[in-house]
Amino acid sequence: MLSGAEGILVEPSFGLVAWTLYAIFLATPALIVTALKGRYFWFLAGILTCGLAALWSAFLEPKPQSLWARRRARSGPASN
């Protein structure tokens, strides 16, 4: 019998659940968009700030030679 093994499992708290949802649904997509837009400084800053800088930079214009800009230029403007 292991002494003290009862405390190994931890119930998830609200903070842990909220942090996980933030990372999955906000920070990760923002980091991906930031990298596709060619904003690598903002990408690194986003990693260092847990996605906060990437959330900001995802709304910035892409660099002209980035994959994001090339794909958007090829597809043209959205038509209604």
Distance bins in CASP14 RR format, pairs under 12 A and 6 or more apart:
PFRMAT RR
TARGET T0000
AUTHOR 0000-0000-0000
RMODE 2
METHOD distances of the structure
MODEL  1
2 8 0 0 0 0 1 0 0 0 0 0 0
10 16 0 0 0 0 1 0 0 0 0 0 0
11 17 0 0 0 0 0 1 0 0 0 0 0
12 18 0 0 0 0 0 1 0 0 0 0 0
12 19 0 0 0 0 0 1 0 0 0 0 0
12 20 0 0 0 0 1 0 0 0 0 0 0
12 21 0 0 0 0 0 1 0 0 0 0 0
13 19 0 0 0 0 1 0 0 0 0 0 0
13 20 0 0 0 0 0 1 0 0 0 0 0
14 20 0 0 0 0 0 1 0 0 0 0 0
14 21 0 0 0 0 0 1 0 0 0 0 0
15 21 0 0 0 0 1 0 0 0 0 0 0
15 22 0 0 0 0 1 0 0 0 0 0 0
15 23 0 0 0 0 0 1 0 0 0 0 0
16 22 0 0 0 0 0 1 0 0 0 0 0
16 23 0 0 0 0 0 1 0 0 0 0 0
17 23 0 0 0 0 0 1 0 0 0 0 0
17 24 0 0 0 0 0 1 0 0 0 0 0
18 24 0 0 0 0 0 1 0 0 0 0 0
18 25 0 0 0 0 0 1 0 0 0 0 0
18 26 0 0 0 0 0 1 0 0 0 0 0
19 25 0 0 0 0 0 1 0 0 0 0 0
19 26 0 0 0 0 0 1 0 0 0 0 0
19 27 0 0 0 0 1 0 0 0 0 0 0
19 50 0 0 0 0 1 0 0 0 0 0 0
19 51 0 0 0 0 0 1 0 0 0 0 0
20 26 0 0 0 0 0 1 0 0 0 0 0
20 27 0 0 0 0 0 1 0 0 0 0 0
20 28 0 0 0 0 0 1 0 0 0 0 0
21 27 0 0 0 0 0 1 0 0 0 0 0
21 28 0 0 0 0 0 1 0 0 0 0 0
22 28 0 0 0 0 1 0 0 0 0 0 0
22 29 0 0 0 0 0 1 0 0 0 0 0
22 30 0 0 0 0 0 1 0 0 0 0 0
22 50 0 0 0 0 1 0 0 0 0 0 0
22 51 0 0 0 0 1 0 0 0 0 0 0
22 52 0 0 0 0 0 1 0 0 0 0 0
22 54 0 0 0 0 0 1 0 0 0 0 0
22 55 0 0 0 0 1 0 0 0 0 0 0
23 29 0 0 0 0 0 1 0 0 0 0 0
23 30 0 0 0 0 0 1 0 0 0 0 0
23 31 0 0 0 0 1 0 0 0 0 0 0
23 46 0 0 0 0 0 1 0 0 0 0 0
23 47 0 0 0 0 0 1 0 0 0 0 0
23 50 1 0 0 1 0 0 0 0 0 0 0
23 51 0 0 0 0 1 0 0 0 0 0 0
23 52 0 0 0 0 0 1 0 0 0 0 0
23 54 0 0 0 0 0 1 0 0 0 0 0
23 55 0 0 0 0 0 1 0 0 0 0 0
24 30 0 0 0 0 0 1 0 0 0 0 0
24 31 0 0 0 0 0 1 0 0 0 0 0
25 51 0 0 0 0 0 1 0 0 0 0 0
25 55 0 0 0 0 0 1 0 0 0 0 0
26 32 0 0 0 0 0 1 0 0 0 0 0
26 33 0 0 0 0 0 1 0 0 0 0 0
26 46 0 0 0 0 0 1 0 0 0 0 0
26 50 0 0 0 0 0 1 0 0 0 0 0
26 51 1 0 0 1 0 0 0 0 0 0 0
26 52 0 0 0 0 1 0 0 0 0 0 0
26 54 0 0 0 0 1 0 0 0 0 0 0
26 55 1 0 0 1 0 0 0 0 0 0 0
26 56 0 0 0 0 0 1 0 0 0 0 0
26 58 0 0 0 0 1 0 0 0 0 0 0
27 33 0 0 0 0 0 1 0 0 0 0 0
27 34 0 0 0 0 0 1 0 0 0 0 0
27 43 0 0 0 0 0 1 0 0 0 0 0
27 46 1 0 0 1 0 0 0 0 0 0 0
27 47 0 0 0 0 1 0 0 0 0 0 0
27 48 0 0 0 0 0 1 0 0 0 0 0
27 49 0 0 0 0 1 0 0 0 0 0 0
27 50 1 0 0 1 0 0 0 0 0 0 0
27 51 1 0 1 0 0 0 0 0 0 0 0
27 52 0 0 0 0 1 0 0 0 0 0 0
27 53 0 0 0 0 0 1 0 0 0 0 0
27 54 1 0 0 1 0 0 0 0 0 0 0
27 55 1 0 0 1 0 0 0 0 0 0 0
27 56 0 0 0 0 0 1 0 0 0 0 0
27 57 0 0 0 0 0 1 0 0 0 0 0
27 58 0 0 0 0 0 1 0 0 0 0 0
28 34 0 0 0 0 0 1 0 0 0 0 0
28 35 0 0 0 0 0 1 0 0 0 0 0
28 43 0 0 0 0 0 1 0 0 0 0 0
28 46 0 0 0 0 0 1 0 0 0 0 0
28 47 0 0 0 0 0 1 0 0 0 0 0
28 50 0 0 0 0 0 1 0 0 0 0 0
28 51 0 0 0 0 1 0 0 0 0 0 0
28 54 0 0 0 0 1 0 0 0 0 0 0
28 55 0 0 0 0 0 1 0 0 0 0 0
28 58 0 0 0 0 0 1 0 0 0 0 0
29 35 0 0 0 0 0 1 0 0 0 0 0
29 36 0 0 0 0 0 1 0 0 0 0 0
29 51 0 0 0 0 0 1 0 0 0 0 0
29 54 0 0 0 0 1 0 0 0 0 0 0
29 55 0 0 0 0 1 0 0 0 0 0 0
29 58 1 0 0 1 0 0 0 0 0 0 0
30 36 0 0 0 0 0 1 0 0 0 0 0
30 37 0 0 0 0 0 1 0 0 0 0 0
30 39 0 0 0 0 0 1 0 0 0 0 0
30 42 0 0 0 0 1 0 0 0 0 0 0
30 43 0 0 0 0 1 0 0 0 0 0 0
30 45 0 0 0 0 0 1 0 0 0 0 0
30 46 1 0 0 1 0 0 0 0 0 0 0
30 47 0 0 0 0 0 1 0 0 0 0 0
30 49 0 0 0 0 0 1 0 0 0 0 0
30 50 0 0 0 0 0 1 0 0 0 0 0
30 51 1 0 0 1 0 0 0 0 0 0 0
30 52 0 0 0 0 1 0 0 0 0 0 0
30 53 0 0 0 0 1 0 0 0 0 0 0
30 54 1 0 1 0 0 0 0 0 0 0 0
30 55 1 0 1 0 0 0 0 0 0 0 0
30 56 0 0 0 0 1 0 0 0 0 0 0
30 57 1 0 0 1 0 0 0 0 0 0 0
30 58 1 0 1 0 0 0 0 0 0 0 0
30 59 0 0 0 0 1 0 0 0 0 0 0
30 60 0 0 0 0 0 1 0 0 0 0 0
31 37 0 0 0 0 0 1 0 0 0 0 0
31 38 0 0 0 0 0 1 0 0 0 0 0
31 39 0 0 0 0 0 1 0 0 0 0 0
31 40 0 0 0 0 0 1 0 0 0 0 0
31 42 0 0 0 0 1 0 0 0 0 0 0
31 43 1 0 0 1 0 0 0 0 0 0 0
31 44 0 0 0 0 1 0 0 0 0 0 0
31 45 0 0 0 0 0 1 0 0 0 0 0
31 46 1 0 0 1 0 0 0 0 0 0 0
31 47 1 0 0 1 0 0 0 0 0 0 0
31 48 0 0 0 0 0 1 0 0 0 0 0
31 49 0 0 0 0 0 1 0 0 0 0 0
31 50 0 0 0 0 0 1 0 0 0 0 0
31 51 1 0 0 1 0 0 0 0 0 0 0
31 52 0 0 0 0 0 1 0 0 0 0 0
31 53 0 0 0 0 1 0 0 0 0 0 0
31 54 1 0 1 0 0 0 0 0 0 0 0
31 55 0 0 0 0 1 0 0 0 0 0 0
31 56 0 0 0 0 0 1 0 0 0 0 0
31 57 0 0 0 0 1 0 0 0 0 0 0
31 58 0 0 0 0 1 0 0 0 0 0 0
32 38 0 0 0 0 0 1 0 0 0 0 0
32 39 0 0 0 0 0 1 0 0 0 0 0
32 43 0 0 0 0 1 0 0 0 0 0 0
32 46 0 0 0 0 0 1 0 0 0 0 0
32 47 0 0 0 0 0 1 0 0 0 0 0
32 51 0 0 0 0 0 1 0 0 0 0 0
32 54 0 0 0 0 1 0 0 0 0 0 0
32 57 0 0 0 0 0 1 0 0 0 0 0
32 58 0 0 0 0 1 0 0 0 0 0 0
32 67 0 0 0 0 0 1 0 0 0 0 0
32 68 0 0 0 0 0 1 0 0 0 0 0
33 39 0 0 0 0 1 0 0 0 0 0 0
33 42 0 0 0 0 0 1 0 0 0 0 0
33 43 0 0 0 0 1 0 0 0 0 0 0
33 46 0 0 0 0 0 1 0 0 0 0 0
33 51 0 0 0 0 0 1 0 0 0 0 0
33 54 1 0 0 1 0 0 0 0 0 0 0
33 55 0 0 0 0 1 0 0 0 0 0 0
33 56 0 0 0 0 0 1 0 0 0 0 0
33 57 0 0 0 0 1 0 0 0 0 0 0
33 58 1 0 1 0 0 0 0 0 0 0 0
33 59 0 0 0 0 1 0 0 0 0 0 0
33 60 0 0 0 0 1 0 0 0 0 0 0
33 62 0 0 0 0 1 0 0 0 0 0 0
33 66 0 0 0 0 0 1 0 0 0 0 0
33 67 0 0 0 0 0 1 0 0 0 0 0
33 68 1 0 0 1 0 0 0 0 0 0 0
33 72 0 0 0 0 0 1 0 0 0 0 0
34 40 0 0 0 0 1 0 0 0 0 0 0
34 41 0 0 0 0 1 0 0 0 0 0 0
34 42 1 0 1 0 0 0 0 0 0 0 0
34 43 1 0 1 0 0 0 0 0 0 0 0
34 44 0 0 0 0 1 0 0 0 0 0 0
34 45 0 0 0 0 1 0 0 0 0 0 0
34 46 1 0 0 1 0 0 0 0 0 0 0
34 47 0 0 0 0 1 0 0 0 0 0 0
34 49 0 0 0 0 0 1 0 0 0 0 0
34 51 0 0 0 0 1 0 0 0 0 0 0
34 52 0 0 0 0 0 1 0 0 0 0 0
34 53 0 0 0 0 1 0 0 0 0 0 0
34 54 1 0 1 0 0 0 0 0 0 0 0
34 55 0 0 0 0 1 0 0 0 0 0 0
34 56 0 0 0 0 1 0 0 0 0 0 0
34 57 1 0 1 0 0 0 0 0 0 0 0
34 58 1 0 1 0 0 0 0 0 0 0 0
34 59 0 0 0 0 1 0 0 0 0 0 0
34 60 0 0 0 0 1 0 0 0 0 0 0
34 61 0 0 0 0 0 1 0 0 0 0 0
34 62 0 0 0 0 1 0 0 0 0 0 0
34 63 0 0 0 0 0 1 0 0 0 0 0
34 66 0 0 0 0 0 1 0 0 0 0 0
34 67 0 0 0 0 0 1 0 0 0 0 0
34 68 0 0 0 0 1 0 0 0 0 0 0
35 41 0 0 0 0 0 1 0 0 0 0 0
35 42 0 0 0 0 1 0 0 0 0 0 0
35 43 1 0 1 0 0 0 0 0 0 0 0
35 44 0 0 0 0 1 0 0 0 0 0 0
35 46 0 0 0 0 0 1 0 0 0 0 0
35 47 0 0 0 0 0 1 0 0 0 0 0
35 54 0 0 0 0 1 0 0 0 0 0 0
35 57 0 0 0 0 1 0 0 0 0 0 0
35 58 0 0 0 0 0 1 0 0 0 0 0
35 62 0 0 0 0 0 1 0 0 0 0 0
35 63 0 0 0 0 0 1 0 0 0 0 0
35 66 0 0 0 0 1 0 0 0 0 0 0
35 67 0 0 0 0 1 0 0 0 0 0 0
35 68 0 0 0 0 1 0 0 0 0 0 0
36 42 0 0 0 0 0 1 0 0 0 0 0
36 43 0 0 0 0 1 0 0 0 0 0 0
36 54 0 0 0 0 0 1 0 0 0 0 0
36 57 0 0 0 0 0 1 0 0 0 0 0
36 58 0 0 0 0 1 0 0 0 0 0 0
36 62 1 0 0 1 0 0 0 0 0 0 0
36 63 0 0 0 0 0 1 0 0 0 0 0
36 66 1 0 0 1 0 0 0 0 0 0 0
36 67 1 0 1 0 0 0 0 0 0 0 0
36 68 1 0 1 0 0 0 0 0 0 0 0
36 69 0 0 0 0 1 0 0 0 0 0 0
36 70 0 0 0 0 0 1 0 0 0 0 0
36 71 0 0 0 0 1 0 0 0 0 0 0
36 72 0 0 0 0 0 1 0 0 0 0 0
37 43 0 0 0 0 1 0 0 0 0 0 0
37 54 0 0 0 0 0 1 0 0 0 0 0
37 57 1 0 0 1 0 0 0 0 0 0 0
37 58 1 0 0 1 0 0 0 0 0 0 0
37 59 0 0 0 0 1 0 0 0 0 0 0
37 60 1 0 0 1 0 0 0 0 0 0 0
37 61 1 0 0 1 0 0 0 0 0 0 0
37 62 1 1 0 0 0 0 0 0 0 0 0
37 63 1 0 0 1 0 0 0 0 0 0 0
37 64 0 0 0 0 0 1 0 0 0 0 0
37 65 0 0 0 0 0 1 0 0 0 0 0
37 66 1 0 1 0 0 0 0 0 0 0 0
37 67 0 0 0 0 1 0 0 0 0 0 0
37 68 1 0 1 0 0 0 0 0 0 0 0
37 69 1 0 0 1 0 0 0 0 0 0 0
37 70 0 0 0 0 0 1 0 0 0 0 0
37 71 0 0 0 0 0 1 0 0 0 0 0
37 72 0 0 0 0 1 0 0 0 0 0 0
38 44 0 0 0 0 0 1 0 0 0 0 0
38 54 0 0 0 0 0 1 0 0 0 0 0
38 57 0 0 0 0 1 0 0 0 0 0 0
38 58 0 0 0 0 0 1 0 0 0 0 0
38 60 0 0 0 0 1 0 0 0 0 0 0
38 61 0 0 0 0 0 1 0 0 0 0 0
38 62 1 0 0 1 0 0 0 0 0 0 0
38 63 1 0 1 0 0 0 0 0 0 0 0
38 64 0 0 0 0 1 0 0 0 0 0 0
38 65 0 0 0 0 1 0 0 0 0 0 0
38 66 1 1 0 0 0 0 0 0 0 0 0
38 67 1 0 0 1 0 0 0 0 0 0 0
38 68 1 0 0 1 0 0 0 0 0 0 0
38 69 0 0 0 0 1 0 0 0 0 0 0
38 70 0 0 0 0 0 1 0 0 0 0 0
39 45 0 0 0 0 1 0 0 0 0 0 0
39 46 0 0 0 0 1 0 0 0 0 0 0
39 53 0 0 0 0 1 0 0 0 0 0 0
39 54 0 0 0 0 1 0 0 0 0 0 0
39 56 0 0 0 0 0 1 0 0 0 0 0
39 57 1 0 1 0 0 0 0 0 0 0 0
39 58 0 0 0 0 1 0 0 0 0 0 0
39 59 0 0 0 0 0 1 0 0 0 0 0
39 60 1 0 0 1 0 0 0 0 0 0 0
39 61 0 0 0 0 1 0 0 0 0 0 0
39 62 1 0 0 1 0 0 0 0 0 0 0
39 63 1 0 0 1 0 0 0 0 0 0 0
39 66 1 0 0 1 0 0 0 0 0 0 0
39 67 0 0 0 0 0 1 0 0 0 0 0
39 68 0 0 0 0 1 0 0 0 0 0 0
39 69 0 0 0 0 0 1 0 0 0 0 0
40 46 0 0 0 0 0 1 0 0 0 0 0
40 47 0 0 0 0 0 1 0 0 0 0 0
40 53 0 0 0 0 0 1 0 0 0 0 0
40 54 0 0 0 0 0 1 0 0 0 0 0
40 57 0 0 0 0 0 1 0 0 0 0 0
40 62 0 0 0 0 0 1 0 0 0 0 0
40 63 0 0 0 0 1 0 0 0 0 0 0
40 66 0 0 0 0 1 0 0 0 0 0 0
41 47 0 0 0 0 0 1 0 0 0 0 0
41 48 0 0 0 0 0 1 0 0 0 0 0
41 53 0 0 0 0 1 0 0 0 0 0 0
41 54 0 0 0 0 0 1 0 0 0 0 0
41 57 0 0 0 0 1 0 0 0 0 0 0
41 60 0 0 0 0 0 1 0 0 0 0 0
41 63 0 0 0 0 0 1 0 0 0 0 0
42 48 0 0 0 0 0 1 0 0 0 0 0
42 49 0 0 0 0 1 0 0 0 0 0 0
42 51 0 0 0 0 1 0 0 0 0 0 0
42 52 0 0 0 0 0 1 0 0 0 0 0
42 53 1 0 1 0 0 0 0 0 0 0 0
42 54 1 0 0 1 0 0 0 0 0 0 0
42 55 0 0 0 0 1 0 0 0 0 0 0
42 56 1 0 0 1 0 0 0 0 0 0 0
42 57 1 1 0 0 0 0 0 0 0 0 0
42 58 0 0 0 0 1 0 0 0 0 0 0
42 59 0 0 0 0 0 1 0 0 0 0 0
42 60 1 0 0 1 0 0 0 0 0 0 0
42 61 0 0 0 0 0 1 0 0 0 0 0
42 62 0 0 0 0 0 1 0 0 0 0 0
42 63 0 0 0 0 0 1 0 0 0 0 0
42 66 0 0 0 0 0 1 0 0 0 0 0
43 49 0 0 0 0 0 1 0 0 0 0 0
43 51 0 0 0 0 1 0 0 0 0 0 0
43 53 0 0 0 0 1 0 0 0 0 0 0
43 54 1 0 0 1 0 0 0 0 0 0 0
43 55 0 0 0 0 0 1 0 0 0 0 0
43 56 0 0 0 0 0 1 0 0 0 0 0
43 57 1 0 0 1 0 0 0 0 0 0 0
43 58 0 0 0 0 0 1 0 0 0 0 0
43 60 0 0 0 0 0 1 0 0 0 0 0
43 63 0 0 0 0 0 1 0 0 0 0 0
43 66 0 0 0 0 0 1 0 0 0 0 0
44 51 0 0 0 0 0 1 0 0 0 0 0
44 53 0 0 0 0 1 0 0 0 0 0 0
44 54 0 0 0 0 1 0 0 0 0 0 0
44 57 0 0 0 0 0 1 0 0 0 0 0
45 51 0 0 0 0 1 0 0 0 0 0 0
45 52 0 0 0 0 1 0 0 0 0 0 0
45 53 1 1 0 0 0 0 0 0 0 0 0
45 54 1 0 0 1 0 0 0 0 0 0 0
45 55 0 0 0 0 0 1 0 0 0 0 0
45 56 0 0 0 0 1 0 0 0 0 0 0
45 57 1 0 0 1 0 0 0 0 0 0 0
46 52 1 0 0 1 0 0 0 0 0 0 0
46 53 1 1 0 0 0 0 0 0 0 0 0
46 54 1 0 1 0 0 0 0 0 0 0 0
46 55 0 0 0 0 1 0 0 0 0 0 0
46 56 0 0 0 0 1 0 0 0 0 0 0
46 57 1 0 0 1 0 0 0 0 0 0 0
46 58 0 0 0 0 0 1 0 0 0 0 0
47 53 0 0 0 0 1 0 0 0 0 0 0
47 54 1 0 0 1 0 0 0 0 0 0 0
47 57 0 0 0 0 0 1 0 0 0 0 0
48 54 0 0 0 0 0 1 0 0 0 0 0
49 55 0 0 0 0 1 0 0 0 0 0 0
49 56 0 0 0 0 1 0 0 0 0 0 0
49 57 0 0 0 0 0 1 0 0 0 0 0
51 57 0 0 0 0 1 0 0 0 0 0 0
51 58 0 0 0 0 1 0 0 0 0 0 0
52 58 0 0 0 0 0 1 0 0 0 0 0
53 59 0 0 0 0 0 1 0 0 0 0 0
53 60 0 0 0 0 0 1 0 0 0 0 0
54 60 0 0 0 0 0 1 0 0 0 0 0
57 63 0 0 0 0 0 1 0 0 0 0 0
57 66 0 0 0 0 0 1 0 0 0 0 0
57 68 0 0 0 0 0 1 0 0 0 0 0
58 68 0 0 0 0 0 1 0 0 0 0 0
60 66 0 0 0 0 0 1 0 0 0 0 0
60 68 0 0 0 0 0 1 0 0 0 0 0
60 69 0 0 0 0 0 1 0 0 0 0 0
61 68 0 0 0 0 1 0 0 0 0 0 0
61 69 0 0 0 0 1 0 0 0 0 0 0
61 72 0 0 0 0 0 1 0 0 0 0 0
62 68 1 0 1 0 0 0 0 0 0 0 0
62 69 1 0 1 0 0 0 0 0 0 0 0
62 70 0 0 0 0 1 0 0 0 0 0 0
62 71 0 0 0 0 1 0 0 0 0 0 0
62 72 1 0 0 1 0 0 0 0 0 0 0
62 73 0 0 0 0 1 0 0 0 0 0 0
63 69 1 0 0 1 0 0 0 0 0 0 0
63 70 0 0 0 0 0 1 0 0 0 0 0
63 72 0 0 0 0 0 1 0 0 0 0 0
64 70 0 0 0 0 1 0 0 0 0 0 0
64 72 0 0 0 0 0 1 0 0 0 0 0
64 73 0 0 0 0 1 0 0 0 0 0 0
65 71 0 0 0 0 0 1 0 0 0 0 0
65 73 0 0 0 0 0 1 0 0 0 0 0
66 72 0 0 0 0 1 0 0 0 0 0 0
66 73 0 0 0 0 0 1 0 0 0 0 0
67 73 0 0 0 0 0 1 0 0 0 0 0
67 74 0 0 0 0 0 1 0 0 0 0 0
68 74 0 0 0 0 0 1 0 0 0 0 0
68 75 0 0 0 0 0 1 0 0 0 0 0
69 75 0 0 0 0 0 1 0 0 0 0 0
69 76 0 0 0 0 0 1 0 0 0 0 0
70 76 0 0 0 0 0 1 0 0 0 0 0
72 78 0 0 0 0 1 0 0 0 0 0 0
END
